[in-house]
Amino acid sequence: MTSLEDIELSHPFVERVIVPLAQAFGEFAIRFTPQNAIYETERKLEQADAPRWLNPTLFLASRFVFALVLGGGAVLLLGLAPTVSLLSPMGLGLTGLLVVAGFLLPNSMVARRIRERQKEVLNSMPDALDLLTICVEAGLGFDAAMSKVIEKWDNALSVAFSRVLQEVQLGKLRREALRDMSDRLGVPEMESFVAAVIQSEQLGVSMARVLRVQSDAMRVKRRQRAEENAQKAPVKMLLPMAFLIFPTIVIVLLGPAILNIMRTGLF
């Protein structure tokens, strides 16, 4: 018969030791963290679609863990280095820089994930709204139209729609589920879309007409974003061309001429 100790030891070491220690450390540190910072951290984790086990407590603990790991690695490397002392200005500066970088690294990872997710939602919204419009104009309800979007695509927007349908099926009002989805995504275009849908329900305006207007607006905004990115491309290419491509061209074109002039003894 399997004992409780055997069941406990069958779990991974990280789940048995590391996670409880991080949880305890995070609970201790969160006592000194302002409530607004905790709420903002929770909101960012929702926008990044973080796993459910990654709560603000563990996230705060991970920041200190990364700082300790990178700082400890710097101390170890400087202790083994024969030329640089740990107590020298360079050693102290390097250690402090790595500690700060480790403390900010989880925030940077979450912010990058939020940007990627919001970009994915923005890129998929025009096509999704087109499908919603077609389904509603064909006679389907708004919930059934969202289910068609979920069946058609597998991206961040379809996952958000799926959660809305699940919450509605559990008894939450549709307008509240849509507002919560808008808060979780943090995309201004989604906020305007949700506001238009809720307003059409409250005022009795045709849902198909509202969706058609929103779909046209999303396509226009997507084209404008593409044009904006195209205009930014020459500016982004300027530095690589100035420091990498132009010097190479100058060396290839003028190098042989300079060598010939040097052989003639003019220099």
C-alpha positions as CSV (number, residue, x, y, z in Angstrom):
1,M,0.0,0.0,0.0
2,T,1.4,3.4,-1.0
3,S,2.0,5.7,2.0
4,L,1.4,9.4,2.2
5,E,5.2,9.9,2.2
6,D,5.7,7.9,-1.0
7,I,3.0,10.0,-2.7
8,E,4.7,13.2,-1.5
9,L,8.1,12.0,-2.7
10,S,6.6,11.1,-6.1
11,H,6.1,14.8,-6.9
12,P,8.9,16.8,-8.6
13,F,11.5,18.5,-6.4
14,V,10.4,21.9,-7.6
15,E,6.8,21.3,-6.7
16,R,7.7,19.9,-3.3
17,V,10.4,22.3,-2.2
18,I,11.0,25.3,-4.4
19,V,7.4,26.4,-5.0
20,P,6.4,26.2,-1.2
21,L,9.5,28.2,-0.3
22,A,8.8,30.8,-3.0
23,Q,5.2,31.0,-1.9
24,A,6.2,31.5,1.8
25,F,8.8,34.2,0.8
26,G,6.3,35.9,-1.5
27,E,3.7,36.0,1.3
28,F,6.2,37.6,3.6
29,A,7.2,40.2,1.0
30,I,3.7,40.9,-0.1
31,R,2.9,42.2,3.4
32,F,5.1,45.2,2.7
33,T,3.8,45.7,-0.8
34,P,1.1,48.4,-1.5
35,Q,-2.3,47.0,-2.4
36,N,-2.4,49.0,-5.6
37,A,0.9,47.3,-6.7
38,I,-0.6,43.9,-6.0
39,Y,-3.7,44.7,-8.0
40,E,-1.6,46.0,-10.9
41,T,0.5,42.9,-10.8
42,E,-2.6,40.7,-10.9
43,R,-4.0,42.6,-13.8
44,K,-0.8,42.3,-15.8
45,L,-0.6,38.6,-15.2
46,E,-4.2,38.3,-16.5
47,Q,-3.3,40.4,-19.6
48,A,-0.3,38.1,-20.2
49,D,-2.5,35.0,-19.9
50,A,-0.2,33.6,-17.2
51,P,-0.8,30.2,-15.8
52,R,-3.3,30.1,-13.0
53,W,-0.7,28.9,-10.5
54,L,1.4,32.0,-11.1
55,N,-0.3,34.4,-8.6
56,P,1.0,37.8,-7.5
57,T,2.7,36.2,-4.5
58,L,4.8,33.8,-6.6
59,F,5.5,36.5,-9.2
60,L,6.8,38.8,-6.5
61,A,8.9,36.0,-5.1
62,S,10.3,35.2,-8.5
63,R,11.7,38.8,-8.8
64,F,13.7,38.3,-5.7
65,V,14.8,34.8,-6.7
66,F,16.1,36.1,-10.1
67,A,17.9,38.9,-8.4
68,L,19.5,36.5,-5.9
69,V,20.5,34.0,-8.6
70,L,22.1,36.6,-10.9
71,G,23.7,38.4,-8.0
72,G,25.1,35.2,-6.6
73,G,26.4,34.2,-10.0
74,A,28.2,37.5,-10.3
75,V,29.7,37.0,-6.8
76,L,30.8,33.5,-7.7
77,L,32.4,34.6,-11.0
78,L,34.2,37.5,-9.5
79,G,35.5,35.3,-6.7
80,L,37.0,33.0,-9.3
81,A,38.4,35.8,-11.4
82,P,42.0,36.5,-10.7
83,T,42.1,40.1,-12.0
84,V,38.9,41.7,-10.8
85,S,38.1,41.9,-7.0
86,L,34.6,41.6,-5.7
87,L,35.1,44.8,-3.6
88,S,36.5,46.8,-6.4
89,P,34.2,49.5,-8.1
90,M,33.9,47.3,-11.2
91,G,33.0,44.2,-9.2
92,L,30.4,46.1,-7.0
93,G,29.0,47.8,-10.1
94,L,28.7,44.5,-12.0
95,T,27.1,42.7,-9.1
96,G,24.6,45.6,-8.5
97,L,23.8,45.7,-12.2
98,L,23.0,42.0,-12.3
99,V,20.9,42.2,-9.2
100,V,18.8,45.0,-10.6
101,A,18.6,43.2,-14.0
102,G,17.4,40.0,-12.2
103,F,14.8,42.0,-10.2
104,L,13.4,43.6,-13.4
105,L,13.6,40.5,-15.6
106,P,10.2,39.0,-14.7
107,N,8.5,42.3,-15.3
108,S,10.2,42.5,-18.7
109,M,9.1,39.0,-19.6
110,V,5.4,39.7,-18.6
111,A,5.4,43.0,-20.5
112,R,6.8,41.3,-23.6
113,R,4.1,38.6,-23.4
114,I,1.4,41.3,-23.0
115,R,2.6,43.1,-26.2
116,E,2.7,39.8,-28.2
117,R,-0.8,38.9,-27.0
118,Q,-2.3,42.3,-27.7
119,K,-0.7,42.3,-31.2
120,E,-2.1,38.9,-31.9
121,V,-5.6,40.1,-30.8
122,L,-5.3,43.2,-33.0
123,N,-4.3,41.3,-36.0
124,S,-7.1,38.8,-35.6
125,M,-9.9,41.2,-34.7
126,P,-10.9,42.3,-38.3
127,D,-11.3,38.8,-39.6
128,A,-13.1,37.7,-36.4
129,L,-15.5,40.6,-36.7
130,D,-16.2,39.9,-40.3
131,L,-17.2,36.3,-39.4
132,L,-19.3,37.6,-36.5
133,T,-21.0,40.0,-38.9
134,I,-21.7,37.3,-41.4
135,C,-23.1,34.9,-38.8
136,V,-25.3,37.5,-37.2
137,E,-26.6,38.7,-40.6
138,A,-27.4,35.0,-41.4
139,G,-29.7,34.8,-38.4
140,L,-27.4,33.4,-35.6
141,G,-27.3,34.9,-32.1
142,F,-24.3,36.7,-30.8
143,D,-23.2,33.8,-28.6
144,A,-23.6,31.4,-31.5
145,A,-21.6,33.7,-33.7
146,M,-18.8,33.8,-31.1
147,S,-18.8,30.0,-31.0
148,K,-18.2,30.0,-34.8
149,V,-15.2,32.2,-34.3
150,I,-13.9,29.7,-31.6
151,E,-14.3,26.9,-34.1
152,K,-12.6,28.7,-36.9
153,W,-9.5,30.0,-35.2
154,D,-7.2,29.0,-32.4
155,N,-5.6,32.2,-31.1
156,A,-5.7,34.6,-28.2
157,L,-9.0,36.2,-29.4
158,S,-10.8,32.8,-29.8
159,V,-9.6,31.8,-26.3
160,A,-11.0,35.1,-24.9
161,F,-14.3,34.5,-26.6
162,S,-14.4,31.0,-25.3
163,R,-13.9,32.2,-21.7
164,V,-16.8,34.7,-22.3
165,L,-19.1,31.9,-23.4
166,Q,-18.1,29.8,-20.4
167,E,-18.8,32.6,-18.0
168,V,-22.2,33.3,-19.6
169,Q,-23.1,29.6,-19.4
170,L,-22.2,29.8,-15.7
171,G,-24.7,32.6,-15.1
172,K,-22.7,35.8,-15.6
173,L,-24.4,38.5,-17.6
174,R,-23.1,38.9,-21.1
175,R,-22.2,42.5,-20.7
176,E,-20.2,41.8,-17.6
177,A,-18.4,38.9,-19.2
178,L,-17.5,41.1,-22.2
179,R,-16.3,43.9,-20.0
180,D,-14.1,41.5,-18.1
181,M,-12.7,40.2,-21.4
182,S,-11.9,43.7,-22.4
183,D,-10.0,44.3,-19.1
184,R,-8.1,41.1,-19.4
185,L,-6.9,41.9,-23.0
186,G,-6.2,45.6,-22.4
187,V,-6.7,46.5,-26.1
188,P,-8.4,49.9,-26.8
189,E,-10.0,48.5,-30.0
190,M,-11.5,45.7,-28.0
191,E,-12.8,48.2,-25.4
192,S,-14.6,50.2,-28.2
193,F,-16.0,47.0,-29.7
194,V,-17.4,45.8,-26.3
195,A,-18.8,49.2,-25.6
196,A,-20.6,49.2,-29.0
197,V,-22.0,45.7,-28.5
198,I,-23.3,46.5,-25.0
199,Q,-24.8,49.8,-26.1
200,S,-26.6,48.1,-29.0
201,E,-28.2,45.6,-26.6
202,Q,-29.3,48.3,-24.2
203,L,-30.7,50.6,-26.9
204,G,-32.1,47.9,-29.2
205,V,-30.0,48.8,-32.2
206,S,-29.5,46.1,-34.8
207,M,-26.5,44.0,-33.8
208,A,-25.6,43.2,-37.4
209,R,-25.3,46.9,-38.3
210,V,-23.1,47.6,-35.2
211,L,-20.9,44.6,-36.1
212,R,-20.6,45.8,-39.7
213,V,-19.5,49.3,-38.6
214,Q,-17.0,47.8,-36.1
215,S,-15.7,45.4,-38.8
216,D,-15.1,48.2,-41.3
217,A,-13.4,50.3,-38.6
218,M,-11.1,47.4,-37.7
219,R,-10.0,46.9,-41.3
220,V,-9.3,50.6,-41.7
221,K,-7.2,50.6,-38.5
222,R,-5.3,47.5,-39.6
223,R,-4.4,49.2,-42.9
224,Q,-3.3,52.3,-41.1
225,R,-1.1,50.3,-38.8
226,A,0.5,48.6,-41.8
227,E,1.1,52.0,-43.4
228,E,2.6,53.3,-40.2
229,N,5.0,50.4,-39.9
230,A,6.0,50.8,-43.5
231,Q,6.8,54.5,-42.9
232,K,8.9,53.5,-39.8
233,A,11.0,51.0,-41.8
234,P,13.4,53.5,-43.4
235,V,14.1,55.1,-40.0
236,K,14.8,51.6,-38.5
237,M,17.1,50.7,-41.4
238,L,19.2,53.9,-41.1
239,L,21.4,52.8,-38.3
240,P,22.3,49.4,-39.7
241,M,23.0,51.0,-43.1
242,A,25.1,53.8,-41.6
243,F,27.3,51.6,-39.4
244,L,27.3,48.3,-41.2
245,I,26.5,48.5,-44.9
246,F,28.0,51.9,-45.9
247,P,31.4,51.2,-44.3
248,T,31.6,47.8,-46.1
249,I,30.7,49.4,-49.4
250,V,33.4,52.1,-48.9
251,I,36.0,49.5,-48.1
252,V,35.1,47.4,-51.1
253,L,35.1,50.3,-53.5
254,L,38.0,52.4,-52.2
255,G,40.2,49.7,-50.7
256,P,41.9,48.6,-54.0
257,A,42.4,52.2,-55.0
258,I,44.0,53.1,-51.6
259,L,46.3,50.1,-51.9
260,N,47.4,51.1,-55.4
261,I,48.1,54.6,-54.2
262,M,50.2,53.3,-51.3
263,R,52.2,51.1,-53.7
264,T,53.1,54.1,-55.8
265,G,54.6,55.9,-52.8
266,L,52.3,58.9,-52.7
267,F,51.5,58.2,-49.1
